[in-house]
Amino acid sequence: MIVSFTGAQSTGKSTLFNKLKSSDRFRKFNFVCELTRTLKEDYNLNINEEGDDITQLAILNGHFMNYLKYKNSDVLLDRCILDGVVYTTYLYHTGKVSKEVAEYADYLTSKLVNSVDVIFYTEPDVPLVDDGERSINIEFRNKVIELFEEAITHYNINAVRLKGSVEERIKTINDKYDLWQTIN
């Protein structure tokens, strides 16, 4: 089972991801941290609204490699290909990513997004917090949120929307997981 979080920066994905690491329900899952910060650290890539073709290709291909590595196992991803296409689309609209990379992002997303069994979309109902890495540009965040909504519709994704407190979000996750277990 492939489970992923998706959503704009500072919407609680990593908080939930880290909480689920100690959950009995997810004890058999591999936990895969987000790619972007790792790629920035390993290769000194520009991220967020400063990304470019190289950054986005590395991120998109990282999502593809995660698919290949975990397609037959239980995995919880901090982010998925949907994040890759949303941020690539933003960068394309701002002239920082080429048409070819934007088309590749769309192509890869159309191939991979349905391989994710459950996508939890973290609603942006939490404050934007500066952690030293993520962008705190509110205009950037708002545009990314808009692009997530468009992508969810465009790719016909039945995302499970997480909102409210951490506890409320965890309850929604657990309920969805329990339901999925009874079906399968």
C-alpha positions in Angstrom: 0.0 0.0 0.0 1.4 3.4 -1.0 0.2 6.3 1.1 1.4 9.9 0.7 0.9 13.3 2.0 0.7 16.2 -0.4 0.1 19.9 0.0 1.7 23.4 0.1 4.5 24.2 2.4 3.8 24.6 6.1 0.5 22.7 6.1 1.5 19.9 8.6 2.7 17.1 6.3 5.9 16.5 8.2 4.3 16.8 11.6 1.8 14.1 10.6 4.4 12.0 9.0 6.5 12.0 12.1 3.6 11.2 14.4 2.6 8.2 12.3 6.1 6.7 12.7 5.1 5.6 16.2 1.6 4.4 15.2 0.8 0.7 15.5 -1.3 1.0 12.3 1.8 2.0 10.3 4.5 -0.1 12.1 5.1 -2.2 9.0 5.4 0.7 6.7 8.6 2.2 5.2 8.7 5.9 5.9 10.2 8.0 3.1 11.1 11.6 3.9 10.5 14.4 1.4 13.0 14.6 -1.5 13.4 18.3 -1.9 15.5 19.2 1.2 17.7 16.1 0.7 18.4 17.0 -2.9 19.2 20.6 -1.8 21.6 19.3 0.8 23.2 16.7 -1.4 23.5 18.7 -4.6 23.1 22.4 -3.5 20.0 22.8 -5.6 17.8 25.9 -5.5 14.4 25.0 -4.1 11.0 26.6 -3.6 10.4 29.6 -5.9 14.1 29.6 -6.8 13.9 26.2 -8.4 14.9 25.6 -12.1 15.0 22.8 -14.7 17.7 20.9 -12.9 16.0 21.1 -9.5 12.6 20.0 -10.9 14.1 17.1 -12.9 15.9 15.8 -9.9 12.7 16.0 -7.8 10.5 14.5 -10.4 13.0 11.7 -11.0 13.3 11.2 -7.3 9.5 10.6 -7.1 9.9 8.1 -10.0 12.6 6.3 -8.2 10.5 6.1 -5.1 7.7 4.5 -7.2 10.1 1.9 -8.5 11.6 1.1 -5.1 8.4 0.9 -3.1 5.7 -0.1 -5.6 5.2 -3.5 -4.1 5.6 -2.6 -0.4 3.8 -0.7 2.3 5.2 2.9 2.3 4.3 6.3 3.7 5.7 9.1 1.6 6.1 12.6 3.0 5.3 14.0 -0.5 4.5 12.4 -3.9 4.6 13.2 -7.6 1.6 15.5 -7.2 3.9 17.9 -5.3 6.5 17.6 -8.1 4.0 18.6 -10.8 2.5 21.5 -8.8 5.8 23.1 -8.0 7.1 22.5 -11.5 3.9 24.2 -12.9 4.5 27.2 -10.6 8.0 27.5 -11.8 7.0 27.2 -15.4 4.4 30.0 -15.0 7.2 32.2 -13.5 9.6 31.5 -16.3 12.1 29.4 -14.3 11.3 26.0 -15.8 11.1 25.2 -19.5 8.1 23.9 -21.3 9.8 20.6 -21.8 10.3 20.0 -18.1 6.7 21.1 -17.4 5.5 18.6 -20.0 7.6 15.9 -18.5 6.2 16.7 -15.1 2.6 16.3 -16.5 3.5 13.1 -18.3 5.2 11.5 -15.2 2.3 12.6 -13.0 -0.3 11.0 -15.3 1.7 7.8 -15.2 2.4 7.6 -11.4 -0.3 9.4 -9.5 -2.8 6.5 -9.7 -0.2 4.2 -8.2 -0.6 6.0 -4.9 -3.4 4.2 -3.0 -4.2 7.1 -0.6 -3.2 10.7 -1.0 -3.8 12.8 2.1 -4.0 16.5 1.1 -3.1 18.7 4.1 -5.4 21.7 3.9 -3.7 25.1 4.4 -5.6 25.9 7.6 -2.4 26.2 9.7 -0.2 29.2 9.9 2.9 29.6 7.7 5.9 28.9 9.9 9.5 29.7 9.0 11.7 26.7 9.6 14.8 28.2 7.8 14.2 26.1 4.7 10.7 26.6 3.4 9.6 29.7 1.7 7.6 32.1 3.9 6.4 34.1 0.9 2.6 34.2 1.3 1.9 35.0 -2.4 4.0 31.9 -3.4 2.1 29.8 -0.9 -1.3 31.0 -2.1 -0.4 30.3 -5.7 0.8 26.8 -4.8 -2.4 26.1 -2.9 -4.4 27.2 -6.0 -2.3 25.0 -8.2 -2.8 22.0 -5.9 -6.6 22.5 -6.2 -6.3 22.6 -10.0 -4.0 19.5 -10.1 -6.4 17.5 -7.9 -9.2 18.3 -10.3 -7.1 17.8 -13.5 -5.7 14.4 -12.5 -9.0 13.3 -11.0 -7.5 12.5 -7.6 -9.8 11.4 -4.8 -7.6 13.1 -2.2 -8.5 12.6 1.5 -8.5 16.2 2.9 -7.0 16.7 6.3 -8.0 19.7 8.3 -8.2 20.9 11.8 -5.9 20.0 14.7 -3.1 17.4 14.5 -5.4 15.1 16.5 -8.3 15.6 14.1 -6.1 14.9 11.1 -4.7 11.8 12.7 -8.2 10.5 13.4 -9.1 11.0 9.7 -5.9 9.2 8.7 -6.7 6.3 11.0 -10.3 6.1 9.9 -9.2 6.0 6.2 -6.6 3.3 7.0 -9.1 1.2 8.9 -11.6 1.4 6.1 -9.0 0.5 3.5 -8.0 -2.5 5.6 -11.6 -3.8 5.8 -12.0 -3.5 2.0 -8.7 -5.2 1.2 
